[in-house]
Amino acid sequence: MGRPRRSLPSSPVFKNLPLWANAALFLASAAVVWLAGSRLARYVDAIADKTGIGRQFLGILLLGGVTSLPELASSATATLTGSPALAVNGVLGSAAVNVLLLAVADAVFGRNALTSTPGTPQVMLQAVLGIVLLSLVVGAVVAGDVLVLGIGAFSWAMLAGYVGAVWLLAKAKDLHSWRPERGGQDEQGPSPDAGSQSTGRLSAKTAAAGAVILVAGYVLAQSGDAIARQTGLGQGFFGAVFLGLATSLPELSTVIASVRLRRYEMAMADVFGTNLFNVTIVVLIDALHGGEPVLTEVSRSAGFGALLAILLTAIFLVGMIERRDRTVLRMGIDSLLVLGCYLGGVVVLYLIG
């Protein structure tokens, strides 16, 4: 038996605005998200220096959590305003875009393939765990879901999987079961911000940036939903592509900043950690959405978006295992392949709506 539906009326402020005004708000809020996330990597790098916590683990918990706030805000808002399909497609589209950002970071890195830099197995473990959680999403879309204690059974599995993944990664933060012949290329010098600011001040700045990103995420959700309705593009395509791109701006800024700091493993941990966190946002969407489990009500684009993120992650995982240094157009072969697959995936998403 379905749950009673809980929803809020769509905001008349955005609903009654013309398309150009919603587009302007969408772009402005995306810019705010970019600016607010642009210094997060430096703050986290400095916190890692002061606390002694591994940069890879902080990349999962702090960078991954804070940069997921736009997805959290836009998903909750879109669901409560009666657009759960936009919410789910936004999360899964963002997961694919996040992996694409590593190709951008690879171009910024420029010298060797980015996937040739990890010196420890933790980043690969994060990628594999992300594939596992995304596979649960695909399973729910393809096989269907049933309610268990108010949310879908697959949602419970995703929540348990996330808790297990964090526990496993915490236990593995000092894992050195293998070492590449060429050592990792992370710069091990001190953070440029560590000496000048206290841990409390750095934490306060991180919290302030998170609050700004949260508010901007609300505007992204409302204006994005209005644009999807006004243009007729469809919530599946718009959510998976445009909203996914906009809410991935914090990851883009933090990943590029990490690469420029020569914290390459932290950059990859940010992306894969964000995707681990993003999958659990589906659980929140399911809890806020009334009726049957939310993954039984989404379109094919949701399942395809998750499959696209799995494919892109797997390509980079192959690159990290193979560790080929060859670059073309300043990017590794794996990054070029990821770029081509993503563009092909966008075409498919447009065709299936």
N, C-alpha and C positions, 0 to 999 in steps of 0.2 A: 504494500500500500504506500502510495506516495506521500511525501511530506506536504503540509500546507505551504503554499508559495508565499515567500516574503520578498517584497520588492518595494522600491521607492519610485515615485514618478520621475520620468526623465526631466532633467533640469530645463525649465523654460528659458533660462538665460541663453543657453547654447542652442536649444531647439529653435528659437525664434530669430537667431542671428543669421545673416546672409552667409553664403558659402565663403566669400572672401574674408569675412571677419573670423569665421571659425578657422580657416586656413592660417590667418595671421596669428591667432591665439595658439594654434598647434605649433607653428614655427617658433613663436616667442617662448613658449613653455619648454620646447625642445632645447632652445639656446640656454635657458636657465639651468636645465638639467646638465648640459655640457659644462657650464661654468662652475656649477656647484660640485661636480665630480672631478674637475680638472686637477685638484690638489690632494685628492684622497690618497693616491699612491704614496706621495711624499709623507703624509701624516702616518700612514700604516708602516712605511719603511722606518720612520723614526721611532714609532712605538715598538716595533720589533727589536730595534737596537737597545732601547731602554729596558725592555722587559725580558729579553732573552728568548721570547717565543719565536719559533721558526717562522720565516717569511711565508713558506708554503701554507702552513696551517692558518696563519693570519689572513692569507689570501682567500682561504675558504670561508672563515668565520666572519672577518671584519669587512674586507673588500667585497666578498661575495654577498654578504647580508646587506650592507649599505647600498651597493650599486643595484640591488634587486628592489629597492624601495619604489622606483617608478612602476615596475611590474606589479608589486603588491598594491600600491594605491590605485593604479588603473584597473587592475583585476577586480578588486573589491568594489570600486565605484561602478564599473560596467555591469557587474553581476547584480548589485542592488538596484540599478536603474533598468533592469530587465534585459541585459545584453550578455548573457553568459557565454554565447558563442564568440563574441568579440573578446571576452576575457580570456577564454581558453586559447584561442588562436593568437592573441597577443603574447601570452606566456610562451607558447611553443614556437611562435615565429621569432621571438626574442632569443630563444635557445639556439636556433640556427644562426641568427645574426651574430650572437656572441662568439661562436666558433669562427665565423667569417672574420671577425676582428683580428684573430691571430694572423691571418694573411696580411692584413693592413700593418700589423706590428712587424711582420716579417720584412715588408718593404721598408719600414723605418729602420730596422736592424741592418739590412742591406748586405752585410759582409758574408755571412754564412747562413744556411737555412736555420730558421729559429728553432726547429725541432731537433737540431744537432746540439743544442746547448745544455739540456738537462743533465745534471751529474748524479742524480739520485732517482730512484723509482717512484717517488711519491706522486709526481705529476701524472705519470701513466696510470697509476692506481686511481687517481681522481677521474681520469677520462673513462676508465672501464666502469667505475661505479655510476658515472653519469649515464652511460649507455644502458646499464641495468635498469635504472629508474625510468628512463625514457621508454624502454621496452615495455614496462608496465602500463604506460599511457597507451601505447599502441595496442596492447592486449585488451584493455578496456574498451577502446573504440571498435576493435574488430569483433571481439567475443561478446561484448555487452557487460553489464555490471548489475549488481543487486544491492539493495540497501542493507546495511548492517549497522545498527545503533546510530541511525540518522545520516550516515554518509555511505558512499559506495565501498564495497569490499576492496576494490582495487585502490581506492584512496587510502584505506587503512594500510594496505601493503606498501604504498608509496611512502607514507609517514613512517612506518617501521623501517623501511629501507633507508630513508634519510638518516634516522637516528643511528642505525647500524653503520652507515657509511661514515658519519662523523666520528663515531667511536673507533672504527677501524683506522681512520686516517690519523686520529689522535695517538693511537698506539703505534702507528707506523711513521711518526714524524722524525724518528731517529733511525729509520730503517736504512741499512747499508748492505743489503743482500747482494747487490752487484754494483760495479763501478764501470763506466765506459773506459776504453783505452785512452781516449782524450778526455780529460777532466771537464767538469761543467764550467761554463764560461761566465757564470754570475760574478759580478764584481763584489768582493767581500769587504770593501772599505766601509767606513762609518757613514751613516746617513747625514746629508748636509743639514738636516733640521734637528738632529738628535741632541746636539750640544746646546742649542740656544733656547729650547723650550722644554718645559716640564711635561711629564706624562699626563698630568691633569689638564694642562692647557691643550695638548695635542688631542686628547679625548674630547674636550669641549668643542674644538674646531671640527672634529669629525662628526659629532652629534649635530652641530649647527648645519653642516653641509647636508646631513641626512634629512633634517627637517625641511630644508629648502627643496630637496629632491622629492620628498613626499608630497608637498603642496603642488609642485610642478607636475607630478604624476597624476594628480587629480584633474588638472586642467587638460593634460594629454588625453585622459580617458574620455572626458566629456566632449571636448572638441573633436576628438577622433571618432567617437560614436556618431556625432552630428554629421561629420564629413562623409562617413560611410553611408549614412542614410540619404544625404543630399546628392551625392554623386552617383549612387546606384552601383558602386563598385562591389558591394557586398561585404558583410562583416568578416567572412572567412578570409578573403584575399586582403582586405585592408588591414585587418588585425594581424595577420601573419607577416605582412610585408612592411607597411608604413608605420603602424604602431609598434611593431617589433623593432624596426630601425630606430625610432625615436627613443624608446625606453632603453635601448642599448647604448645610448650616448655616454652614460657614466662609465660603462665598461670600456668604451673606446678611449675616453680620456685617461682613465687609470692605467689601461694596458700600455698606451703609448708613453705615459709618464714613467711606468715601470721599466720599459725597454730603454728609455733614455737614461735612467738611473743604473742600467745594466743589471737589473733584477729580473732576469728573463724567466726564471722559474716562478717568481711571484706573479708575473704577468699571466702566465699560463694557469697558475692556481686560481687567479681571479676569474678567468673565463670558466674553467671547469667547476670551480666552487659556486659561482653564480648559477650555473645550470643545475647543479645539485639542489640549490635552494629554490630555484624557479619551479622545479617539478613539484615541490611540496605546496606551492601556491595553488596548484590545482586542487589540493585538499581543502584549502580555504574557500575557493570558488564553490566546491561541492557543498561545503557547510553552509554557505550563504545562499546558495541557489535552492529554491523550493522544487518540489516534484521529485521525479526519479533521479538517480545518479547523473551528474552533469555530463559525464563522458558518454552516456547513452543518447544524449540529445544533440551533440555537436555534429557538424558535417564531416565529410571525408577529408576536408582540408586540415582538420586538427590532427588526425592520424598521420597524414602525409607530412605535416610540419614536424611532428616528432621523429618520423623516419628520416627526414632530411637532416635534422640535428644529429641523429645517430650516425648517418653516413659521413657527415663532415667530421665528426669526432673520431670516427674509425680511421679516416684518411690521415688525420694528424697523428693518431696513435701508431699507425704503420710508419709514418715518418720518424717518430721518436724511437721506434725499435730499430729501424734501418740506419738512421743517423747519417743520411747522405748530405754532404755539404754543398752540392752543386746548386747554383742559383741561376735563374733566368728572369730578366727584368727586375732584379734586386730581390726576388722571392724564390723560395725553395720550390721544387717540383710539386710537393704536396700542397703548398699554398696556392699555386696556380690551378691545380686540380680542384681544390676546395672552391675557389672562385668560380670556375666553370660549372661545377655541380650546383652551386647556389643559384647562379643565374638560370640554369635549366630548371631548377626547382621552383623559382619564381614564376616561370612560364607555366609550369604545370599547375601551380596554385591558382593562377589567373583563370586557366581553362576549367578547373573543377569548381571555381567560385568559393 
